[in-house]
Amino acid sequence: MTPARVLAGPPAADALLSDVAARAARLPRPPHLAMVRLGDDPASVSYVRGKDRRAREVGLGSAVYALPETTPQAELLALIARLNADDAVSGILVQLPLPAHVSEQAVLHAIDPRKDVDGFHPLNVGELWAGRPTLIPCTPAGILYLLDLYGLPVAGQRAVVVGRSPIVGRPTAALLLARDATVTLAHSRTRDLGAVTREADLLVVAVGQPHLITPEMVRPGATVIDVGINRVPGGPGGKAHLTGDVHPDVAGVAGAITPVPGGVGPLTIAALLANTVTAAEMQAGRRVPGASAR
């Protein structure tokens, strides 16, 4: 069988960022992204630094509010309230996870839904599931953009999403349903998972379990989107390396597949910046909210 077509993320992210830059340039003032980080977790520091750099590269304003890990919840909520009230701020992102003493729910509820560029506010979640235009979570938005850019069909496809997190699995299922796919949402308690995934024309896997999906679990010719990023031992020189939720041998069965790394990951930041521009357009009265990465 012909090896699977590789759906590389960086070219897709570059295309989306080019569109982001063009849209931002048409606005009266550059969209501005405010990012809040508590503590100095190395991964969080790296993620926020990367978002800040990319925002500036495409002509967006960006500010990082780095707070001590011990910052009281009330102080964090007060900062969010100030950013909500600041007309110069287009989008607000609070980097997750948060320290144990801070309620993630309280923080996500506090962000103005019109500035919720992560798409996690319950109002935006509800609008998404109701099939109405809204700001949508970044990784699912990136997945849909990737499928569209590579000309892969969604409407009429039997889609299976493995993973039910509110960040990836559930919103991806909602987006695919809105695009006229027939969607099954599978998870850790799904019986005979392989029998379910073998039915998929389009398989999206986002569970955080290395090599969960093996070749015999995939329909020949299916499109496979691997969202998993797992750090496992056994790389060159004994170092840890990154691998996905899908076994590499699936590339011999699938019709198209995203690599790990270099697949969905680059599109997540691009979709975040697209959401920031969409939020700015909405606030300027130039756009009805929509799926910003499409």
Protein Blocks (a to p, Z undefined) as FASTA:
>chain_A
ZZdddddfklmmmmmmmmmmmmmmmpmbdcddddddedjdfklmmmmmmmmmmmmmnopa
cddddddfklcfklmmmmmmmmmmmmkbmbdcddddddfklcfklmmmmpcfklmmnopa
fklmmmmmnopacdddfklmmmmmmmmmnopafehpacddedjbfklmmmmmmmmmmnop
acddddfklghkllmmmmpmbdcddehpghkbcfklpcehiacddfbdcddehiehhiac
dddfbdfklmmmmmbdcddehilmmmmmmmmmmmmmmmmmmmnopaccddfkZZ
